[in-house]
Amino acid sequence: MDEIPVMDLIDECSAAPKVMAEILLSIQINTRRAVDLCQKGFISSPDLVERMVAEWDLPFRRAKKVVEKAVRYSEAEGVDKISLNAFRRALQEEKITVSADQRFIDQAQDPKTLVGLRRITGGPAPAVLQENIVFLNRAKKSLLKWVSSKRRKISSAESLLRKREKAL
């Protein structure tokens, strides 16, 4: 029968959620290190390009070229993220006149701001995560009710089977 391998698979996987829960509970995140790493290596450069395109209506290729130059100039300055001076220099070379200030550069490279902008389904934005948690809790409650109903039916069927076995 085909159901035997399926039942074996279910039995073998039944402990996985418990193991995963223990792993997740034991994880310790070094938030300071995570924040430091989020600000190194020009990791937010693609986000800066996207912001330039969205806010200044620049063609993607031009914005990318500006950011690439700004990265090179910032590296020469010995910093791990784009500096305002490097950004302004790159804008000037590309003959793009926009008002770039320190606030714009800081926000475009701030990890918390960038995460908050990722509002796609399953994304990391706090509001989206909260929506997913609410959805998953509802689904969990629904599944627990379904499992409870099935267990009651199984128990009832087993009881009926025992009664019939005794009657024989």
C-alpha positions as CSV (number, residue, x, y, z in Angstrom):
1,M,0.0,0.0,0.0
2,D,1.1,3.5,-0.7
3,E,0.0,4.9,2.7
4,I,2.7,3.1,4.7
5,P,5.6,5.3,3.5
6,V,3.4,8.4,4.0
7,M,2.6,7.3,7.6
8,D,6.3,6.6,8.2
9,L,7.2,10.0,6.9
10,I,4.7,11.6,9.2
11,D,6.0,9.7,12.2
12,E,9.6,10.6,11.4
13,C,8.8,14.3,11.0
14,S,6.5,14.7,14.0
15,A,9.3,15.7,16.3
16,A,10.7,18.4,13.9
17,P,8.5,21.3,15.1
18,K,9.5,20.6,18.7
19,V,13.2,20.5,17.8
20,M,12.9,23.7,15.7
21,A,11.1,25.4,18.6
22,E,14.0,24.5,21.0
23,I,16.6,25.7,18.5
24,L,14.7,29.0,18.1
25,L,14.4,29.5,21.8
26,S,18.1,28.9,22.3
27,I,19.3,31.3,19.7
28,Q,21.0,34.4,21.1
29,I,21.3,37.3,18.7
30,N,24.1,39.8,19.1
31,T,22.2,42.9,18.0
32,R,25.1,45.2,18.3
33,R,27.1,43.1,16.0
34,A,24.2,42.7,13.6
35,V,23.7,46.5,13.5
36,D,27.5,47.0,12.9
37,L,27.4,44.5,10.0
38,C,24.4,46.2,8.5
39,Q,26.4,49.3,8.1
40,K,29.6,47.9,6.6
41,G,30.6,47.1,3.1
42,F,28.2,49.5,1.5
43,I,25.4,47.0,1.9
44,S,22.7,49.7,1.6
45,S,24.0,51.0,-1.7
46,P,21.2,49.3,-3.8
47,D,18.7,50.9,-1.5
48,L,20.2,54.3,-2.1
49,V,19.9,53.7,-5.8
50,E,16.2,52.8,-5.4
51,R,15.6,55.9,-3.3
52,M,17.2,58.2,-5.8
53,V,15.0,56.7,-8.6
54,A,11.9,57.0,-6.5
55,E,12.4,60.4,-5.0
56,W,14.2,62.2,-7.8
57,D,12.7,60.4,-10.7
58,L,16.2,59.5,-12.0
59,P,16.8,56.7,-14.5
60,F,18.0,53.6,-12.7
61,R,21.2,53.5,-14.7
62,R,22.2,57.1,-13.8
63,A,21.4,56.6,-10.2
64,K,23.4,53.4,-10.1
65,K,26.4,55.1,-11.8
66,V,26.3,57.9,-9.1
67,V,26.2,55.4,-6.3
68,E,29.0,53.3,-7.8
69,K,31.2,56.4,-7.9
70,A,30.2,57.5,-4.4
71,V,31.2,54.0,-3.1
72,R,34.7,54.3,-4.7
73,Y,35.1,57.8,-3.3
74,S,34.0,56.7,0.1
75,E,36.3,53.8,0.1
76,A,39.2,56.2,-0.7
77,E,38.1,58.2,2.4
78,G,38.3,55.0,4.4
79,V,34.7,54.7,5.4
80,D,32.3,51.7,5.2
81,K,29.3,53.6,4.0
82,I,28.7,56.4,1.5
83,S,29.7,59.8,2.8
84,L,27.9,63.0,1.9
85,N,31.1,64.4,0.3
86,A,31.5,61.4,-1.9
87,F,27.9,61.4,-2.9
88,R,27.9,65.1,-3.8
89,R,31.1,64.6,-5.8
90,A,29.5,61.8,-7.7
91,L,26.3,63.7,-8.4
92,Q,28.4,66.7,-9.6
93,E,30.4,64.5,-12.0
94,E,27.2,63.0,-13.4
95,K,25.8,66.5,-13.8
96,I,22.8,65.7,-11.6
97,T,21.5,68.7,-9.6
98,V,19.4,67.5,-6.6
99,S,19.4,68.6,-3.0
100,A,21.3,65.9,-1.2
101,D,21.9,66.5,2.4
102,Q,23.2,64.5,5.4
103,R,19.7,63.5,6.4
104,F,19.0,62.0,3.0
105,I,22.2,60.0,3.0
106,D,21.7,58.8,6.6
107,Q,18.1,57.7,6.0
108,A,19.0,56.0,2.8
109,Q,21.6,53.9,4.6
110,D,19.9,53.3,8.0
111,P,19.2,49.6,8.5
112,K,16.0,50.1,10.5
113,T,14.6,52.5,8.0
114,L,15.4,50.1,5.1
115,V,13.9,47.1,6.9
116,G,10.7,49.1,7.6
117,L,10.4,49.8,3.9
118,R,10.2,46.1,3.0
119,R,6.4,45.9,3.3
120,I,6.0,42.9,1.0
121,T,4.2,39.8,2.1
122,G,6.6,37.8,4.1
123,G,9.0,40.8,4.3
124,P,10.9,42.0,7.3
125,A,9.1,45.2,8.0
126,P,7.8,45.2,11.6
127,A,4.2,45.9,10.6
128,V,4.2,43.1,8.1
129,L,5.8,40.7,10.6
130,Q,3.0,41.6,13.1
131,E,0.4,40.9,10.4
132,N,2.0,37.5,9.7
133,I,2.0,36.6,13.4
134,V,-1.7,37.4,13.7
135,F,-2.5,35.4,10.6
136,L,-0.4,32.4,11.7
137,N,-2.0,32.5,15.2
138,R,-5.4,32.4,13.6
139,A,-4.4,29.5,11.3
140,K,-2.9,27.7,14.3
141,K,-6.1,28.0,16.3
142,S,-8.1,26.8,13.3
143,L,-5.8,23.8,12.9
144,L,-5.9,23.0,16.6
145,K,-9.7,22.9,16.5
146,W,-9.6,20.6,13.4
147,V,-7.1,18.3,15.2
148,S,-9.2,18.3,18.3
149,S,-12.3,17.4,16.3
150,K,-10.4,14.5,14.5
151,R,-9.1,13.2,17.8
152,R,-12.7,13.2,19.3
153,K,-13.9,11.3,16.2
154,I,-11.0,8.8,16.5
155,S,-11.7,8.3,20.2
156,S,-15.4,7.8,19.5
157,A,-14.7,5.3,16.7
158,E,-12.2,3.4,18.9
159,S,-14.8,3.3,21.7
160,L,-17.5,2.0,19.3
161,L,-15.1,-0.6,18.0
162,R,-14.3,-1.8,21.5
163,K,-18.0,-2.1,22.3
164,R,-18.6,-4.2,19.1
165,E,-15.6,-6.3,19.8
166,K,-16.9,-7.1,23.3
167,A,-20.4,-7.9,21.8
168,L,-18.8,-10.5,19.6
